[in-house]
C-alpha cells in the first residue's frame, strides 16, 4: 500500500516544481492595438504593395512594348 502514497508524493513534488508564477507584465487582453503595436505590419503591407505595383508595372510596360513592336512590323 506504499505505492499510491509514493505517486501522490511525486505528483505533489512535480506540481510544486512547475507551479505558475504571477503575471508580471500588464494585461492588455481585450484592449485595441495602437499605432505603435502595428507599425511594422503597416510598413510590411506598404512594401508588399509597392513591390506588387512595381512588378505589375514592369510586365505591363513589357507587354505594351511588345505590342508596339508587332504594330511596327505590320507597317
Secondary structure, 3 states (H helix, E strand, C coil): CHHHHHHHHHHHHHHHHCCCCCCCCCCCCCCCCCCCCCHHHHHHHHHHHHHHHHHHHHHHHHHHHHHHHHHHHHC
